[in-house]
Amino acid sequence: PAEVFGHEHYAEPLAPFACSGAPIWHPVSGKLLGVVDLTCWREDAGRFMSTAVARIARQIEGALLDQSGPRELALLHDYLTACRRSNGAVLAVSPDLVMSNDRARELIDPADHGTLIAGALDAMNSDRRVLLLDLPSGVVARVQVKPSWVDRGTAGGVLHVQLAAPEITRKPRTSAPPPVTALPAAVGSGLLWAKCCQAVDRHFHSREWLVLQGEPGTGKTTIARATHQLRTPAAHLRILDADDYGPGWVADVAEELETGCGTLVLAHLDRLSDDGRQQLADALEPYRESTNSDRAWLVATVGPEGLGRPDDPVDLLEYFPRTVVVPPLRHHVEDVAELVPHFIARLTRGSELSCSPEALRLLMRNRWPGNIDQLYQVLRKTVARRRAGILAPDDLPPEVRAITRRVLTPLEAIECDAIVDALLDNNGNKAEAARHLGMSRATIYRKIRGYGISTPTAG
């Protein structure tokens, strides 16, 4: 149960009251149905309010259980029986219901739930009772499916799940496509990231000039460098940033193209001035139709808007026949689990520092508007304060607790950190945090919502 006492209310007129509330959960589906609330004058509040409201909520849930249909009750009965008999991961699924025990929630990655449930539902519609599923997190699940029967057919099924390493022995499947793998130097094995890396690798083999398009910090230059290092590690690699455009910049491009053989990356090419675009087009023209297998592989990195604009006097895009979109980190967030130990090892130079599962889950819940670069900077700040042991959630900087949709300015980041610290110091009490910061409660509520700050509930 949750309690709001006196001045903890957001609205000042409610300060004379004390409230205690408890959620009502559907006993079978687990959906939140509503809240039982008890409200009284603040001076009349007692310690038994929470006990009373919790008991009322449980009584309502018991009545709902008595009213459940035979299909839900049959599935619930089989699920509870399986939980009593097994110490492993147990789930119960139907087309509109999912239940799982503590062991399943501990072992199974949230990103794997969709694949696991879809495979189980397909199996229930066939005669298969044992499945081997490749899950997005990289593990293999052995799933035993036991349907729950009612008079009119199945009510769903109970799943017993065992996780194994990807190299688990299985029967060969001749019709299965080859597994998707990423470039070794471009850390990550998520499906979208791996497909992006493979597309870049294909264009390297054909020596097609390429545009890598995506949000800042997604790893565009990293993919180009990783492809070069994998395929031609002894060849020359040069990166020229359009932000450094000036006298001699285009001449450097022409020199690299004339030399050939290696890889040339033109970073942030969409920022190049109109004058620079015209000069660059003149430098690229002699090589655009070249069929020489030794010609330099040219890669341009650009932002999410792409390279070409309607008002551009020169269309540089016509020199690059291929475009590959690099996904933002929030679209392959499962790769955070691989990026974190990689960055920690790089930042600590191999010292004994690791990330706890709790801290990793917190990092994986962030939307990372600054993408991989932002994750690296967060870990750099963390490692600066702790260089050995196990990283806990409290070791991470305050900005990780704020799940925002954009990159904060330096001033906003300072303000966000100050609000998080004030809320933590006051156990989540927004009124006290606002008073500590010298701002109104309306302002702190607006800032919390705008920054997406997650805080503990006031005690």
C-alpha positions in Angstrom: 0.0 0.0 0.0 1.0 3.6 -0.6 0.4 6.5 1.8 0.2 10.2 1.1 0.2 12.2 4.3 -0.6 15.9 4.8 1.8 18.2 2.8 2.9 15.3 0.6 -0.2 16.0 -1.5 0.6 17.9 -4.6 -2.6 20.1 -4.2 -2.3 22.4 -1.2 -6.0 22.2 -0.3 -5.5 18.5 0.4 -2.9 19.0 3.0 -5.4 18.4 5.9 -6.0 14.8 4.7 -4.2 11.5 4.9 -4.7 8.8 2.3 -3.8 5.2 2.0 -4.3 3.1 -1.2 -3.7 -0.4 -2.5 -3.8 -1.7 -6.1 -6.4 -4.3 -7.2 -4.8 -6.8 -9.5 -6.8 -9.4 -11.5 -5.8 -12.7 -9.9 -5.5 -14.5 -13.2 -4.4 -12.0 -15.9 -2.3 -9.9 -13.5 -3.8 -6.7 -15.0 -4.2 -3.6 -12.8 -7.9 -3.0 -12.4 -8.1 -0.1 -10.0 -7.2 1.1 -6.5 -8.8 1.0 -3.1 -8.4 4.3 -1.3 -9.1 5.3 2.3 -9.0 9.0 3.1 -9.4 10.7 6.5 -8.4 13.9 8.4 -4.6 13.9 8.9 -5.0 13.9 12.7 -7.2 10.9 12.6 -4.8 8.7 10.5 -3.5 5.6 12.2 -1.0 2.9 11.4 -3.8 0.4 10.6 -5.0 2.3 7.5 -2.5 0.5 5.3 -3.4 -2.9 6.8 -7.1 -2.3 6.3 -6.8 -1.1 2.7 -4.6 -4.0 1.8 -7.1 -6.5 3.3 -9.9 -4.9 1.3 -7.9 -5.2 -1.9 -7.2 -8.9 -1.3 -10.8 -9.6 -0.6 -11.8 -8.0 -3.9 -9.2 -10.1 -5.7 -10.5 -13.2 -4.0 -14.1 -12.4 -5.2 -12.7 -11.8 -8.7 -11.0 -15.2 -8.6 -14.3 -16.9 -7.7 -15.9 -15.2 -10.7 -13.2 -16.3 -13.2 -14.2 -18.5 -16.1 -13.3 -22.2 -16.4 -10.5 -21.6 -19.0 -8.7 -19.1 -16.7 -9.1 -21.3 -13.6 -7.9 -24.4 -15.5 -4.7 -22.6 -16.6 -4.2 -21.1 -13.2 -4.6 -24.5 -11.5 -2.0 -26.2 -13.9 0.4 -23.3 -13.5 0.3 -23.4 -9.7 0.7 -27.1 -9.7 3.8 -26.8 -12.0 5.3 -24.1 -9.8 5.0 -26.4 -6.7 6.6 -29.3 -8.4 9.5 -27.4 -10.2 12.3 -25.2 -9.0 12.9 -24.0 -12.6 11.4 -21.3 -14.8 7.7 -21.8 -15.3 5.3 -19.8 -17.4 1.6 -20.1 -18.3 0.5 -18.6 -21.6 -2.7 -18.2 -23.6 -3.6 -15.8 -26.4 -4.5 -13.1 -23.8 -2.7 -14.1 -20.6 0.9 -14.6 -19.4 2.0 -15.7 -15.9 5.6 -16.4 -14.7 7.2 -17.5 -11.5 10.1 -15.7 -9.8 12.7 -18.0 -11.4 11.4 -17.2 -14.9 11.6 -13.5 -14.2 15.1 -13.9 -12.9 16.5 -16.0 -15.8 14.6 -14.9 -18.9 15.6 -11.6 -20.5 12.7 -9.3 -21.1 13.8 -9.0 -24.8 13.2 -12.8 -25.1 9.6 -12.9 -24.0 8.0 -12.2 -27.4 10.0 -15.0 -29.1 9.4 -17.4 -26.3 5.6 -16.9 -26.1 5.1 -16.8 -29.9 7.0 -20.1 -30.2 4.9 -21.7 -27.4 1.6 -20.6 -28.9 2.6 -22.0 -32.3 3.5 -25.3 -30.6 0.1 -25.6 -28.9 -1.6 -25.4 -32.3 0.5 -28.4 -33.5 1.7 -31.7 -32.0 5.1 -30.3 -30.9 5.7 -30.5 -27.2 9.4 -29.8 -26.9 11.0 -26.7 -28.6 14.5 -25.4 -29.1 14.3 -21.6 -29.6 17.0 -19.2 -30.5 16.3 -16.1 -28.3 17.3 -12.5 -29.2 19.6 -12.4 -26.2 21.8 -15.0 -27.8 20.9 -18.0 -25.6 19.0 -21.1 -26.6 15.8 -22.1 -24.7 14.6 -25.7 -24.4 10.9 -25.4 -23.8 8.5 -28.2 -22.7 4.9 -27.3 -23.5 2.0 -28.9 -21.5 -1.4 -27.8 -22.7 -4.2 -27.0 -20.2 -7.4 -28.8 -21.2 -11.0 -27.8 -20.7 -14.2 -29.2 -22.0 -14.0 -27.2 -25.2 -10.3 -27.6 -26.0 -7.2 -26.0 -24.7 -7.1 -23.0 -22.3 -3.5 -22.3 -23.0 -0.4 -24.1 -21.7 2.3 -24.3 -19.1 5.9 -23.9 -20.2 9.0 -25.4 -18.5 12.0 -23.4 -19.7 15.6 -24.3 -19.6 18.3 -22.0 -20.9 21.5 -23.2 -22.6 24.5 -21.8 -24.4 24.1 -21.1 -28.1 26.2 -24.1 -29.0 23.7 -26.6 -27.7 23.5 -29.7 -29.8 20.5 -29.9 -32.1 19.5 -31.6 -35.3 20.7 -30.0 -38.5 18.1 -27.9 -40.4 18.9 -27.7 -44.1 16.3 -25.0 -44.8 17.4 -22.6 -42.0 19.2 -19.4 -43.2 22.8 -18.9 -42.0 23.1 -17.0 -38.7 23.6 -13.3 -38.8 26.9 -12.2 -37.3 28.3 -8.7 -36.7 31.8 -7.4 -37.4 34.2 -8.5 -34.7 35.5 -5.0 -34.0 32.0 -3.5 -34.0 30.7 -4.8 -30.6 27.2 -6.1 -30.6 25.2 -9.1 -32.0 21.6 -7.7 -32.0 19.7 -8.5 -35.2 19.5 -4.9 -36.5 23.1 -4.1 -35.7 24.3 -7.4 -37.3 22.3 -6.8 -40.5 23.7 -3.3 -40.7 27.2 -4.6 -40.4 26.7 -7.3 -43.0 25.2 -4.8 -45.5 28.3 -2.6 -45.1 30.6 -5.7 -45.5 28.8 -6.6 -48.8 29.3 -3.1 -50.2 32.9 -3.3 -49.2 33.4 -6.4 -51.3 31.8 -4.8 -54.3 33.9 -1.6 -53.6 30.7 0.5 -53.9 30.9 3.9 -52.4 28.6 4.1 -49.5 26.7 6.6 -47.2 26.2 5.6 -43.6 23.2 7.5 -42.3 22.0 7.7 -38.7 21.7 9.7 -35.5 24.8 11.1 -33.8 26.7 8.6 -31.7 25.3 5.4 -33.4 28.7 4.1 -34.4 28.8 4.9 -38.2 32.6 5.5 -38.2 33.1 2.5 -36.0 31.4 0.2 -38.6 33.4 1.6 -41.4 36.7 1.2 -39.5 35.7 -2.3 -38.3 35.0 -3.4 -41.9 38.3 -2.1 -43.1 40.2 -3.8 -40.3 38.5 -7.1 -40.9 39.0 -7.2 -44.7 42.1 -5.2 -45.4 44.0 -4.6 -42.1 47.3 -3.9 -43.8 45.8 -1.2 -46.1 45.6 2.5 -45.4 42.7 4.0 -43.6 42.1 7.7 -43.3 39.2 9.7 -41.7 38.6 13.3 -42.9 36.0 15.3 -40.9 33.9 17.8 -42.9 33.9 20.0 -39.7 37.6 20.5 -40.4 37.0 21.8 -43.9 39.4 24.4 -45.0 42.2 25.0 -47.5 43.7 21.7 -48.5 40.8 19.5 -47.3 39.6 18.6 -50.8 43.2 18.2 -51.9 43.6 15.6 -49.2 40.5 13.8 -50.5 41.9 13.8 -54.1 45.3 12.5 -52.9 43.7 9.6 -51.1 41.6 8.7 -54.2 44.6 8.9 -56.4 46.6 6.6 -54.1 43.8 4.1 -54.1 43.7 0.6 -52.3 42.7 1.9 -48.9 39.6 3.2 -47.2 38.6 6.9 -46.9 35.9 8.0 -44.5 34.4 11.5 -44.9 32.7 12.1 -41.6 29.8 14.5 -41.2 29.7 15.1 -44.9 26.2 16.6 -44.6 27.8 19.6 -42.8 30.0 20.5 -45.7 29.5 24.0 -47.0 28.1 24.7 -50.5 31.6 25.8 -51.7 33.1 22.6 -50.2 30.5 20.4 -51.9 31.2 21.8 -55.3 35.0 21.3 -54.9 34.4 17.8 -53.5 32.2 16.9 -56.5 34.9 18.0 -58.9 37.4 15.8 -57.0 35.2 12.8 -57.0 34.1 13.0 -60.7 37.2 11.3 -62.3 36.7 8.3 -60.0 33.0 7.8 -59.9 32.7 5.4 -62.9 36.0 3.6 -62.2 36.0 -0.2 -62.4 39.4 -0.5 -61.0 39.2 -3.1 -58.2 42.0 -1.3 -56.4 40.2 2.0 -56.2 39.8 3.5 -52.7 36.6 2.5 -50.8 34.8 5.8 -50.0 32.4 6.0 -47.1 30.5 9.1 -46.1 28.8 9.4 -42.7 25.8 11.7 -42.3 23.0 12.5 -39.9 19.5 11.1 -39.8 18.3 13.7 -42.5 20.6 12.2 -45.1 23.1 13.8 -47.5 20.9 15.3 -50.2 18.7 18.4 -49.6 16.3 19.9 -52.1 18.1 23.3 -52.1 21.6 21.8 -52.5 23.5 23.3 -55.5 25.4 20.1 -55.8 23.9 16.6 -55.3 26.7 14.6 -53.7 24.4 11.7 -53.2 24.7 10.8 -56.9 28.4 9.8 -56.2 27.3 7.3 -53.6 25.1 4.5 -55.1 24.4 2.9 -51.7 23.0 4.1 -48.3 22.9 2.0 -45.2 21.0 3.3 -42.2 22.7 2.6 -38.8 20.1 1.9 -36.1 20.0 4.0 -32.9 21.0 2.2 -29.7 17.4 2.1 -28.5 16.5 -0.1 -31.4 19.2 -2.7 -30.5 19.3 -2.1 -26.7 20.1 -5.8 -26.2 23.7 -4.9 -27.3 24.1 -2.8 -24.2 24.9 -6.1 -22.4 28.0 -6.5 -24.7 29.0 -2.9 -24.9 29.2 -2.3 -21.2 31.9 -4.9 -20.4 33.7 -3.9 -23.6 33.8 -0.2 -22.6 34.7 -1.0 -19.0 37.7 -3.2 -20.1 38.8 -0.3 -22.4 38.5 2.3 -19.8 40.1 0.3 -16.9 42.8 -1.3 -19.1 41.8 -4.7 -17.8 41.5 -4.0 -14.1 39.1 -6.1 -12.0 35.9 -4.1 -12.5 32.5 -5.5 -13.6 28.9 -4.5 -13.8 26.2 -5.9 -11.5 23.0 -7.3 -13.1 21.0 -4.6 -11.3 23.2 -1.8 -12.8 23.1 -3.4 -16.2 19.3 -3.6 -16.1 19.2 0.1 -15.3 21.4 0.9 -18.2 19.3 -1.3 -20.6 16.1 0.6 -19.5 17.5 3.9 -20.7 16.5 5.2 -24.2 20.0 6.5 -24.8 19.2 9.6 -27.0 22.9 10.1 -27.4 23.3 6.4 -28.5 26.6 4.5 -28.1 28.6 7.7 -27.5 26.4 8.6 -24.5 26.7 5.1 -23.0 30.5 5.4 -23.3 30.5 8.8 -21.6 28.3 7.5 -18.8 30.7 4.6 -18.1 33.7 7.0 -18.4 32.2 9.1 -15.6 31.5 6.0 -13.5 35.0 4.5 -13.9 36.5 7.8 -12.9 35.0 7.3 -9.5 35.3 3.5 -9.2 38.0 1.5 -10.8 37.6 -2.0 -9.1 35.0 -4.2 -7.7 31.4 -4.5 -9.0 29.4 -1.5 -10.2 26.1 -1.1 -8.4 23.2 1.1 -9.5 24.3 3.8 -6.9 27.7 4.0 -8.7 26.1 5.2 -11.9 25.8 8.9 -12.5 22.4 10.5 -11.8 21.6 11.1 -15.5 21.1 7.3 -15.9 18.0 7.6 -13.7 16.5 10.0 -16.2 15.0 8.4 -19.3 14.8 11.3 -21.7 13.9 11.5 -25.4 16.7 13.8 -26.3 20.3 14.7 -25.4 20.3 17.3 -22.6 22.3 20.5 -22.9 25.1 20.9 -20.3 22.9 23.2 -18.3 19.9 20.8 -18.4 22.1 17.9 -17.4 23.3 19.9 -14.3 19.7 20.7 -13.4 18.6 17.1 -14.0 21.4 15.8 -11.8 20.5 18.3 -9.0 16.8 17.3 -9.1 17.7 13.6 -8.9 20.1 14.2 -6.0 17.5 16.2 -4.1 14.8 13.5 -4.6 17.2 10.8 -3.4 18.2 12.9 -0.4 14.5 13.3 0.5 13.4 9.7 -0.2 11.4 10.7 -3.2 9.4 13.5 -1.4 8.9 16.0 -4.2 7.7 18.8 -1.9 10.8 18.6 0.2 13.1 18.3 -2.8 11.5 21.4 -4.3 12.0 23.4 -1.1 15.6 22.2 -1.0 16.2 23.4 -4.6 14.3 26.7 -4.1 11.7 26.0 -6.8 7.9 25.6 -6.6 6.3 22.1 -6.5 4.6 22.8 -9.9 8.1 23.4 -11.4 9.7 20.3 -10.0 6.7 18.2 -11.2 7.1 19.6 -14.7 10.9 19.1 -14.6 10.5 15.5 -13.4 8.1 14.8 -16.2 10.2 16.6 -18.8 13.4 14.8 -17.9 11.7 11.4 -17.4 13.2 11.0 -13.9 12.4 7.8 -12.1 12.5 8.2 -8.3 11.7 6.1 -5.2 8.3 6.6 -3.6 8.2 8.8 -0.5 8.2 6.8 2.7 
